[in-house]
Amino acid sequence: MDHAELMRRRLSTVGLGAPLEAEGPAGVVAWFGAVQSQDYHSAKWGVGQRLAGTVTDAGLDQAFADGELLRTHVLRPTWHFVTPADIRWLLGLTAPRVHQLNAYYNRQSELDEPLLRRAADLIAAALSGGNHLTRTEVAAELERHGIVAERFRLGYILIYAELEQVICSGPLHGRQHTYALLDERAPAADPLDRDEALARLATRFFTSHGPATVKDLSWWSSLTLTDLKAGIAAAGDALESIDVDGVTYWCAAGAFDAVPSHVDETAVHLLQPYDEYLVGYSESKPLLDLSGVVAGTRLDSAANGVLLLGTQVAGRWKRTLRSGEVALDVGLYEPFHDAVTPGLQAAADAHGAFVERSATVAVSLL
C-alpha cells in the first residue's frame, strides 16, 4: 500500500468519498467523536456536506437548538461539536489535559482555582431552570457578584465551567450563542474507567479518521503517546495496523482488507478551514499534498476554505452570501483541466443547496 492508497481510503473514512451512513447531524458528529467548531457557521457545512444534501444550514441550526449536538471545549483548548451521549466521557478523559494547557493563561488572568470554582457556581445558579444566557449576560452576572469578567478573562472562566461539566452550549439567541447547564442538555452518565475511555477514544478516532498514526491521535486528543498506546492495547481486536515507509497507520479492524470505495479523481470537495480531513492529523498531514503543489502553505488555520481535487489539496475558496445567491471565489494552485470543471460547479451547487441559494463561481490562480 502506498501513500496515495492511504489517502483514498482516508477520504472514504471521513465521509467525503461517499456520504456517511449517519442519522442526521448528530450521527455525523458521533461518527467522529468530536468535530472542531470554533467557527460555528463553517463547521455546520463540514457536518452537512457528509449527509448528501439531506440537511440545510437552517436544519443544522435547528438540530443545534434542539440539543441534538452540543458545542463545548473538549479534546483541545477550542470548541468542538459533540453529542449529548459522548460529551461526558470525552470531558472526563480530556478535561484534565486541557486544564493543564490553559494553566498559564489562567495565571496571566489572575484566575486561581477558588475563584474559578466560585464563578462556575454563580454561572450554574444563573442558568438553572432552563435559562440560556449569552456571553454578555454571563459577564454581567459575574460582575454583579464582584468578579471581573472581560474578554480573555471571561473566556477562560467559561472554558473552566465547560471542562468541569457545569455548562455547555444553549440554543442561538438571534445570532448570539448562549450557555446552558450541561445537566439540562445531556443525560447523566456513569464515568468510564480510564482504560475503557482510552480504548473508546482510540477506536472512535481510527475508525473515523484512519488510516492515521498515533501521533495524529495525540495531536487531535491532546493526550500523551503513553496514554494512547495504552488505549490501542485496550482496544484489542477492534483495531489493526499497517506499516508504510516505516510509519505505522491504524484503522478499524478489517479496513485494510476491504476494497476501498472508488475515488473520483476529478471530484472537487469544498472544505471548511478546520474540516476533520485537515485538522485530524499532524504527523500524516503532508499526505494531503503528495505532489508538493501547496509548497509549504499551511493547510489549516486559514481564513479561506480548502479545495480538494480527489484526495489532494488543490486550492482555496471563500464565499459571499447574498440575497438568493452564494458567490464562491476559488483560487487554484494549478489550472484545472477541462474534465475537472464540472466537478467544481457540482461542488458549488452542493454548497448552494446547503445554504438554499444558487451558486456562482469565479476562478483565479493563486
C-alpha positions in Angstrom: 0.0 0.0 0.0 1.4 3.4 -0.9 0.6 6.9 0.3 -1.9 7.6 -2.5 -3.9 4.5 -1.5 -3.8 5.6 2.2 -5.4 8.8 1.2 -8.1 7.2 -1.0 -9.1 5.1 2.0 -9.0 8.1 4.3 -11.2 10.1 2.1 -13.9 7.4 2.3 -13.4 7.0 6.1 -14.0 10.7 6.8 -17.2 10.7 4.7 -16.0 12.7 1.7 -15.5 9.8 -0.8 -19.2 8.8 -0.2 -21.8 10.1 2.2 -21.7 8.7 5.7 -24.5 6.3 6.7 -25.4 8.5 9.6 -28.7 9.5 11.1 -28.7 13.3 10.7 -26.2 15.8 12.0 -25.8 14.1 15.4 -24.9 10.9 13.6 -22.0 12.6 11.7 -20.7 14.1 14.9 -20.9 10.8 16.7 -19.0 9.1 13.9 -16.0 11.4 14.5 -16.5 11.6 18.3 -16.0 15.4 18.1 -15.9 17.9 15.3 -13.8 21.1 15.7 -16.2 24.1 15.5 -14.7 27.3 16.7 -16.2 28.8 13.6 -19.7 27.7 14.1 -21.1 28.6 10.7 -18.3 26.9 8.7 -18.4 23.9 11.0 -22.1 23.4 10.1 -21.1 22.9 6.4 -18.4 20.3 7.5 -21.3 18.3 9.0 -23.8 19.0 6.3 -21.7 18.0 3.3 -21.4 14.5 4.7 -25.2 14.0 4.6 -25.6 14.1 0.8 -27.9 17.1 0.7 -30.3 15.8 3.2 -29.9 18.8 5.6 -29.6 22.5 5.2 -27.8 25.2 7.1 -31.1 26.1 8.8 -31.6 22.4 9.6 -28.2 22.4 11.4 -29.3 25.4 13.4 -32.4 23.6 14.4 -30.6 20.5 15.4 -28.2 22.6 17.5 -31.1 24.5 19.1 -32.8 21.2 19.9 -29.6 19.9 21.6 -29.0 17.0 19.2 -25.4 18.3 19.1 -23.7 20.4 21.6 -20.7 22.7 21.4 -18.1 23.0 24.1 -14.3 23.0 24.8 -13.1 19.4 24.8 -10.0 17.5 23.5 -8.1 20.7 22.9 -8.5 24.3 24.0 -11.0 25.1 21.3 -14.7 24.4 20.6 -16.0 21.1 19.3 -19.4 19.8 18.3 -20.1 16.7 20.4 -23.3 14.7 21.1 -25.1 14.5 24.4 -24.2 10.8 24.6 -20.4 11.5 24.2 -19.8 14.8 25.9 -19.4 13.5 29.5 -16.9 10.7 28.9 -14.9 12.8 26.5 -14.7 15.6 29.1 -13.8 13.2 31.8 -10.9 11.9 29.7 -9.5 15.1 28.2 -10.5 17.9 30.5 -7.5 17.4 32.9 -5.2 17.8 29.9 -7.0 20.9 28.6 -6.8 22.4 32.2 -3.0 21.9 32.0 -2.8 23.6 28.6 -4.8 26.6 30.0 -3.0 26.9 33.3 -0.6 29.6 32.0 -3.4 31.8 30.7 -5.4 31.4 33.9 -2.4 32.7 35.8 -2.0 35.5 33.4 -5.6 36.4 34.0 -5.3 36.1 37.8 -7.7 33.2 37.9 -7.0 30.7 40.6 -9.0 27.5 41.4 -11.2 29.0 44.2 -12.1 32.0 42.0 -12.9 29.8 39.0 -14.9 27.4 41.2 -16.9 30.3 42.6 -17.5 31.7 39.2 -18.7 28.4 37.9 -21.1 28.1 40.8 -22.5 31.5 40.1 -23.0 30.7 36.4 -24.7 27.5 37.3 -27.2 29.3 39.6 -27.9 31.9 36.9 -28.6 29.2 34.3 -30.7 26.9 36.5 -34.3 26.2 35.4 -33.7 26.3 31.7 -32.2 29.8 31.5 -30.0 30.4 28.5 -27.6 33.3 28.8 -25.4 35.0 26.2 -21.7 35.7 26.9 -22.6 39.3 27.7 -25.3 38.3 30.2 -23.0 35.8 31.9 -20.4 38.6 32.3 -22.9 40.9 33.8 -24.0 38.3 36.3 -20.4 37.6 37.4 -19.6 41.3 37.7 -22.7 41.8 39.8 -21.0 39.4 42.3 -17.7 41.2 42.2 -15.9 39.1 39.6 -14.3 40.9 36.8 -15.2 39.1 33.6 -13.9 40.8 30.4 -12.5 39.5 27.2 -10.0 36.7 27.7 -10.6 36.5 31.4 -14.3 35.8 30.8 -13.3 33.3 28.1 -11.2 31.2 30.5 -13.8 31.3 33.2 -16.3 29.9 30.7 -13.9 27.3 29.5 -13.3 26.2 33.1 -17.0 25.8 33.6 -17.3 23.7 30.4 -14.4 21.5 31.3 -15.9 20.9 34.8 -19.1 19.7 33.2 -21.1 22.6 34.5 -22.2 24.3 31.3 -22.3 23.7 27.5 -24.0 25.4 24.6 -27.6 26.5 24.6 -29.6 27.5 21.5 -28.8 30.5 19.5 -30.4 33.8 20.6 -30.7 35.5 17.2 -27.1 35.4 16.0 -25.6 35.2 19.6 -24.6 31.9 21.2 -25.9 31.1 24.7 -24.8 28.9 27.5 -26.9 26.3 29.3 -26.5 23.9 32.2 -25.0 20.6 31.0 -27.3 18.7 33.3 -30.2 20.1 31.4 -28.8 19.4 27.9 -27.2 16.0 28.3 -28.3 12.9 30.3 -26.3 11.9 33.4 -23.8 9.1 32.8 -21.6 7.0 34.9 -17.9 7.9 34.4 -15.9 5.4 32.3 -12.9 3.7 33.7 -9.9 5.5 32.2 -8.6 2.5 30.3 -12.1 1.9 28.8 -12.3 5.6 27.8 -8.9 5.5 26.2 -9.9 2.4 24.2 -13.1 4.0 23.1 -11.3 7.2 22.0 -8.7 5.2 20.0 -11.3 3.1 18.4 -13.5 6.0 17.5 -10.7 8.1 16.1 -9.1 5.4 14.0 -12.5 4.2 12.7 -13.5 7.7 11.6 -10.0 9.2 10.7 -8.0 6.1 9.6 -5.6 5.3 8.2 -3.9 7.6 10.8 -1.0 7.4 13.2 -0.7 7.5 17.0 0.9 10.9 16.7 -2.1 12.1 14.7 -4.4 11.0 17.5 -2.1 12.6 20.1 -2.5 16.0 18.5 -6.2 15.5 17.9 -6.9 14.5 21.5 -4.1 16.4 23.3 -3.3 13.2 25.2 0.1 11.7 25.6 1.6 8.9 23.4 1.8 6.7 26.5 -1.9 7.1 27.2 -2.8 6.5 23.6 -0.7 3.4 23.2 -2.4 2.0 26.3 -5.8 2.9 24.6 -4.8 1.0 21.5 -3.7 -2.0 23.5 -7.0 -1.9 25.4 -9.0 -1.7 22.1 -7.6 -5.1 21.2 -9.1 -6.7 18.1 -11.1 -3.6 17.3 -8.1 -2.0 15.5 -5.4 -3.1 13.1 -2.3 -1.5 11.7 -0.1 -1.5 8.6 3.4 0.0 8.1 4.0 2.2 5.1 7.6 3.6 4.6 8.4 3.0 8.2 5.3 4.7 9.6 2.5 2.7 11.4 -1.0 3.6 10.4 -4.1 2.4 12.3 -7.6 1.7 11.1 -10.7 -0.2 12.3 -10.3 -4.0 12.1 -10.8 -5.3 8.6 -10.5 -1.9 7.0 -7.2 -2.6 5.3 -8.6 -5.8 3.8 -11.7 -4.2 2.5 -11.8 -3.0 -1.1 -11.8 0.8 -0.8 -14.6 2.9 -2.3 -13.8 4.2 -5.7 -12.4 7.8 -5.6 -13.3 10.1 -8.4 -10.0 11.9 -9.0 -12.0 14.7 -10.8 -14.3 15.2 -7.9 -14.0 18.6 -6.1 -14.6 19.0 -2.4 -15.0 22.4 -0.8 -13.9 22.0 2.8 -14.3 24.5 5.7 -10.8 25.6 7.1 -11.0 23.3 10.1 -12.5 20.2 8.5 -11.7 16.9 10.2 -9.9 15.8 6.9 -7.5 18.6 7.5 -7.2 19.1 11.3 -7.5 15.5 12.4 -3.8 14.9 11.6 -0.3 16.1 12.4 2.3 13.5 11.5 0.5 12.4 8.3 -0.8 15.8 7.2 1.8 16.1 4.4 -0.1 13.3 2.6 -2.6 15.9 1.7 0.0 17.4 -0.7 1.8 14.5 -2.2 2.9 16.5 -5.3 4.1 19.5 -3.3 1.8 21.9 -5.1 0.9 23.7 -1.8 4.6 24.5 -1.4 4.6 24.8 2.4 1.5 26.8 2.8 -0.4 25.9 5.9 -3.3 23.5 5.1 -5.5 24.8 8.0 -5.8 27.9 10.2 -6.6 29.9 7.1 -9.3 32.4 6.7 -10.5 30.7 3.5 -11.7 27.1 3.0 -9.6 24.4 1.4 -10.4 22.9 -2.1 -9.6 19.3 -2.7 -9.3 17.6 -6.1 -9.7 13.9 -5.4 -7.8 13.4 -2.2 -5.4 16.3 -2.6 -5.3 20.0 -1.7 -5.6 22.0 -4.9 -6.8 25.5 -3.9 -8.7 27.8 -1.6 -12.2 29.1 -1.6 -14.4 31.6 0.2 -18.0 32.5 0.0 -20.1 35.6 0.0 -23.8 35.2 0.9 -26.2 37.5 -1.0 -30.0 37.5 -1.3 -30.8 34.4 -3.3 -27.1 33.7 -4.2 -23.9 32.5 -2.8 -20.8 33.7 -4.7 -17.8 31.4 -4.4 -14.3 32.9 -5.1 -11.9 30.0 -5.9 -8.2 30.2 -6.1 -6.3 27.3 -7.6 -2.6 26.4 -7.2 -2.6 25.0 -10.8 -5.2 25.4 -13.6 -7.9 22.7 -13.8 -8.2 20.5 -16.8 -11.5 20.7 -18.7 -12.6 17.4 -17.2 -12.5 18.8 -13.7 -14.5 21.9 -14.3 -17.9 20.2 -14.0 -16.8 18.8 -10.6 -16.1 22.4 -9.4 -19.6 23.5 -10.4 -21.1 20.4 -8.8 -19.3 21.1 -5.5 -20.5 24.8 -5.7 -24.1 23.7 -6.3 -24.0 21.3 -3.4 -22.9 24.2 -1.1 -25.6 26.4 -2.7 -28.2 23.8 -1.9 -27.0 23.7 1.7 -27.4 27.5 2.2 -30.5 27.4 0.0 -29.1 29.8 -2.7 -28.0 29.5 -6.2 -24.2 29.3 -6.5 -21.9 31.2 -8.8 -18.1 30.5 -9.2 -15.3 32.9 -10.0 -11.9 31.2 -10.5 -8.3 32.6 -10.4 -4.8 31.3 -9.9 -3.0 31.7 -6.5 
